[in-house]
Structures are given as structure tokens and as C-alpha cells.
Amino acid sequence: MNDAELESNPSPDITAEETIVGGQTESLIDQQTLNQAYGQIDALKNNVQRLLIGQNDVVEQVIIAFLAGGHVLLEGVPGLGKTLLIRALAKSIDLDYKRVQFTPDLMPADVTGHSMLDMATGKFALRKGPAFTHLLLADEINRAPAKTQAALLEVMQEYQITIDGQSMPLETPFMVLATQNPIDNEGTYPLPEAELDRFMLKVLVSYPEHQDEITLTKLNTENQTGVVNASIQSVLSKEDALGLKALVSRVLIDDKVVDYAVGLVRATREWDGIVHGAGIRASIALVQAAKVKALCEGQGFVTPDHIKAMLLPVLRHRIILSAEREISGSSAEQVLSEIIQQAASPRQ
Amino acid sequence: MNIDNLTLEIRPRNSWRAFDLGCRMALRWYSSLVSFWLVVTLPVFVLACAIDIVWGVVAFWWLKPLYERGLLHILSRQVFGETVTAKDAIKAWPKLLKNQWFASITWRRLSPTRGFDLAIQQLEGLEGVARSRRLSILHRTTDDNTGWWTLICMGWELVIIFGLVALISYVVPAGVNFDYWQAISSEAWGVELTFNIFTYFAYLIMGPIYIAGSFAAYLNRRVILEGWDIEIGFKRALKKVVKPSMGATLSCLFALVLCVSPVSETWAEDDAQKIEVPQFDNEKTSELNDTDPANQQNIEFESEVKIRAILDAPPFNGQKTETAYRWVGWGSDDDEEEEEKSDSNLPPWLTAALLFFANFSEVLMWLVFGIALLLLVYLSKDNIKGFFNQASKQPAVEELDMPLFSQAYQGDTLPDDVASEIDLLFDAQAYRKLMSLMLITSLLEISKKQALPLTKSMTERECLEVIKASVVGERSEFMQRLVDTWVHLAWAHEWPEKPTMQWLCAQWKTLFAESEVSP
């Protein structure tokens, strides 16, 4: 019996655990804080799901991206409640939100804002664009030309807007929810890889189940339009939301799980059938999203299951399939599933 | 058939040009051809559709060779300058049907060269062996594309039919959903009738063209074989250059020159030496002059006997056929004879070198071919095996890949007495190794009774889902708690409580200790 653990102190204190796991210094979140956080996230989730019926996975993934400090690219046909989702989320957390409909003639200044000469004072006055908000819905982002899309790059990555050389930081929390339509692609400008990489998750919004659609229909026909929207109550304050975001960093993740996550991302760069794999941002986003996923489940630690659960939304828009795989009808999800199937799960 | 009356420009063409000429012929006499077709076939088509909307049109199609005879009748006469109207053709059609009608709609119906062969049957009136020999001669060319012509015309018929279906889809209003497959496969009477009308229309368009093309190919083949173009050319040249009187004078002169030519005598002498001509005596010669019918009959009989005798004597006799196998390849007698015959100016050493190189190349090529064949068989061995062995096509059962959960026992053999080992580890508070041992032994025990499709890529929770689907009751509850405790230890770094471990050890002994757990 030459197990090293026999020689170590088996008492259940932190020091002992750190020795066992190879000197990791992460501290666990106490159970009370964990329960409180779980309750808050659950309440937020339920509040949004009350309106966005039948889209539980979408709601959860959007909340994960919000708490992880990322941005979301929503893909789905029109009329699936994408605007309702952001409105419900904003009202549930008592945050400000703006919606911009992207069109081919939309200019960068229409998003970020611009300086305008005030004739009365003879000075330039700053007119802030819709990006100065907490939640920004960029509707049909691929309908705007590349320069307008690029205007969002700084906003999404640096959390600041520069107008006339003056950089202004955005209020926290800040999140961009962009939507795009998978069909009717004529006259659109596909998002460049650099911009796609800025989105933490790509969430696919599909039609709700039959029973959910019945509920949704009844809900909308039994009430006057707008009554449903008005009934959204705030369940989380802005401070609570920021507190949850701060708590995410304290979620414990073992080195082997990090190694597993990074290994999966790196596998996309060498995988047969992928010509362009995911970058370093993908590894960071995957681990961060997994942490929030764990918190959403009321766990103060990340398991390989959380990594697996977040792999598709984090990586599906970050890889480019080879022409052969595209022709054979494979999707990014299928190829990523192959990678998951091939990669050995980490063991302690 | 007088080739002087041909209304076509006669010259040898390749088969495709002949088909092209046929198309032009069809267009030229299209009105009479289509009129005949309509009058003859429309009643048949209507009747067939009335009897059975599906099988009726099949029967109509099957009888097509009979209608085509009328088309050939028109074409074959128009080509030689005779004006044939649709009415004439309709009158003549019943007579045309008598000859070999049964063969045309039975064993010859699906012949790809049916259009070409129809001319031999109908115009030359040949049947049986004579027909076969004639066909053999006419088809004996590398430029015989009559089968392809049938396929092309059939393809065009399909194009017209589906083109008309597509045309309907284009004129259907925007709101109406038009399903091509439904339009073709529908069993509705109206749809079937529409489809039949389209089919009839396609036959109406293509029938005359097909027969005209085939007939043109037949004419072209005869032009090549019998030199019609040369004959016509000579006749025209003679008409243009030589006046009739001059022609007669020249002919006489030519005959005179031939008569006085010494060459003819020489040839005659030569032949006389070679062939033994039977000599008739005077008595027998007088028999030939006998005008009595009875004697004449005897003479004919005797003549026949004499002719046979001549044919039995040299050089006509002694012909016999021998069949034997003989090597004709490299080094054979033929080669040697060829070598002897060859009148080459090359030096012998160069001839030998070239011959050696040729032989060596031949051997090398055969070797390469053999190796390539073997390689192909080797590379296709799995497919060949799969082809002959159906069982091997079934997907192989994937070997179970048991996850170890812990690296503690990776590569180590499990202890013989697991229960004692568990006690020992519990006393030493080596919980990690203890739980690892319990997990592995539990999984091995469960997998003995029920296959667990576990893989290395599965996480602890995924494995638990599979296990819970396989076991129920206390074992399921035990596995749930064991995996939960393990996950908290492994990933949350939470050291398990002693009572928890105590419960797990006790449960393991109750559920698994009775069974033999072996690695």
C-alpha cells in the first residue's frame, strides 16, 4: 500500500484537501452563499421562463453568458421571442436595455453615438448611441455591413466606446445579444471570424414543443397584448447580479478539468474535418461558462459534465469545417460530438 | 427499287450523319407520316385507354412496331420518287401487317435495332436464315449505332413527356403546391389520362423521326456495301460526257481490242493447264443436240451425275475441315513464319535485340498486370469478404471500455480478498483508494450480469445514468451515493464524512461481498 494519501493528514480541513489535489489554492464557496446564489439564479430563470415558454435551454444559456460576462449570438427564425427574452431578462434584473434593428444602411455612429454641434452654445455635444446600456439587442446583426458590425468589436471586447477620441467605459453589467436568421441569407453580411470569436456562446433558438406552443398560444390570447410583458417583476437587483458575477470566479475547478477543457479546444485545431479550430478565447469561455453552469446547478465546483454541457454553445461558431465534411452534410455539432466521444474523461 | 430514282444525295456517310439525314427526311414528309400515324393509332389509343387507363397504354406501346410499318412504307416510296399519301399508306397497311407480325410484337419487340431491321423484313421480304444472314452482313461494321439511335429516341420521348409535366408545373398558379412525384405516381384517372396523352404526343413526334433515321441508316449501309454512289456517279458521268452514239462506237472499239488481245489467250492457256476439263465424246455430244423430251431428261440426269463426278475429282475434291488447338502467341509457328516472311533490312543483331526487348516488355507487362490484380484483390479483401460473408457486414460488438474512475488502481491487480482490503483501507482512512476499489469492483460485478456500455469518454455522472438503467433497488441507491461521494471528493475536493464511508463499506459488503469479484 504505497498510496501517498495514507501518509497525509486525512482530516477534512482545507489544508488536507489542498495537499491531496496537488496544492490547489481555490477556496470553496460556503454552502449558505451557494444556496443563496442558486436561489437567485433559479428565480431569475423561472421569471424569464414564465414568459418565454418552451425555451428553457435558451434561457439558461443566456443567463450563463450574462453571469459569465460574455455575449450571446442567438440564431433562429423570426418570431421565436428573442426580443421578449432580452426584455424579460432586463426587467427581471432591473436593468436598462436597448434594441437596434440592423439594416444595410445602419452606420457605426447609429450604434455607438456621435458628437453633434450645438448651435446655441457653439460646442460639440455628445449624443450617446443605444450601445450605452446594460443589455443591447442587436437584431439581425448580419444585415448590417462589416464596418457597422466592427463598431461592436470594441464595445464587446473592451466594454468601452470611443467617440471623437474620447473613450467612455460602459456601465456594468453589459451584454450584447445579437440575433441572426439561419434562412433568407440573401443580401446579408456574414459575421467575420474575429467578431464571432467575441461571442461567448452561440445559442440555437428552435420552435417550442407542441404542448409549450399550446400554453404560449393560450397565454397570449387570453390576455391583452402587453399585459404579459407588463407583468414581469424584477427578481434580482443590479447589485445582486454583480454579486453573482463575482461569485463565479470563486467556483472551484480542478486542474484536470481545466486540462480537459483546454484539451477539447485544442483538439479542434488538429481534428480531421476542421480546417480552422477554436482559439484561446474559446478555452477561457468554456471554463468560465462551465463555472456558471455549475453555479446554476447549485454546485460550488466544476465537473467534466459541465465542460461537456457547455462545449457545443461555446465552440459551434468558432470552428470551420472542411469542404469534405460540409459536402458530406456534417454539422459543427456532429464534429464536436465526435471530439467529445473520442476524448477520455479526466479521472482523479 | 431503281436507284436512279433516288431523291436523296447518295454518298457514303457515317451512321450519325445518316440519322441526321433521316431526321431531314422525316421533316420533309412529316405531314403524310403524322397523318398516317394519327389515323391509325388514335383510335387504338382511345380504345386502349378506355379499356384500361394504365395497361391500355402499355399495350399501345407494345404494338408500336405494327404502326411503324406504315411509316416505313411511306418513306421507302417517297425516297425513290413515288408520291405516297397517308391515304395510300392506310390502304396498304393491312397487307404490310401480314408479314412476320407475330415476331415483331413478341421476341423482336425489345430489340434495340428494331427500326433498322424492319427494312430488311419489310422491303427485302427476307425471313428465317436469309434474314439473319442479311442482318449479319448489314450490322457487320464498327459504325453500327442503330441501338444507340433507339436509345436516343427513347430518351427524347421521356424528355418530351417530363417536359410537358414541367410545363404544367410552370403554369400552375403560385399558391398551388405542385408535387412532381405525385403528378407522375398518382393513380387518379384524370392524372393517368393526362400522362397517357403526353406519352401519345411524344410517340407522335418521335415515331416518324425514329423510323426515318433507321431507314436512312439502312440505305446508307447499302450505299457503302453495294457502291450505289459509284454506280450513280458513273451513270451521271456517262450521261454528261459521252453522247449515246459516241458511247456505242467506243463500246465496239473496246470490245474489238479485247478480242484481239494476246493476253486473253495466254490466260486461257494457263487455265487450261491447271483445270482438267472433262472431255465429251461425239456420241455424248450428239445427246446434247437431241430434242426428244424423254432423252433430254435422261441427259439432264446424266449431266448431274457428271457434274458431281467433276466436283469429286481434283481440284474440287478433298476438301475437309480439321479442328485442332494451336498456340498462336509468342514463339509459335506463325511467328516463325512471319519472321521468315519479313523482308527487313535491319541487321540481325538489332532484330534480335528488338525481339528480346519486345518479349521482355510483354512479360513485364503481364507481371505488372498480375501484380496490380493481386493488389486490387488484396485491397478489396474486406469488401470481398463482406460480399461473400453476410454475417461480417453486421457491426462488430464494440468492446466495453471500463472506466477506472480513479487512477489509484490503474495497472494494478485487484486484491484477492476485496472485503478485507476495504476494511484495511477504511481503517487507514485512505478514502480515495477505498472508493476507487469499491467503484471498480461494483462495476465489474454489475457488468457480469448485464452489459454496461461504458466508455472512457464518459464522466462519472454519465456512467451512473447507464448503471441506473441496468440495476435497480439497493444497488442503484448504493451506486448513486458512491458516485456522488466520489465526485465530491474528486472534483470538489471534499473529504468524505466517516459515517458516509462507513455506510458505503457496509453496503458494499451486503450487496457485493457475497459474489466473487475478480479482476
Interface residues (C-beta under 8 A of the other chain):
Chain A: M1 D3 E5 L6 P10 S11 P12 A16 E17 E18 I20 V21 Q24 L28 L252 D254 V257 Q299 G300 F301 V302 T303 P304 D305 K308 I340 Q341 Q342 A343 A344 S345 R347 Q348
Chain B: P403 L404 F405 S406 Q407 A408 L424 L425 A428 Q429 A430 Y431 R432 K433 T455 K456 S457 M458 T459 E460 R461 E462 V487 H488 L489 A490 W491 A492 H493 E494 W495 P496 E497
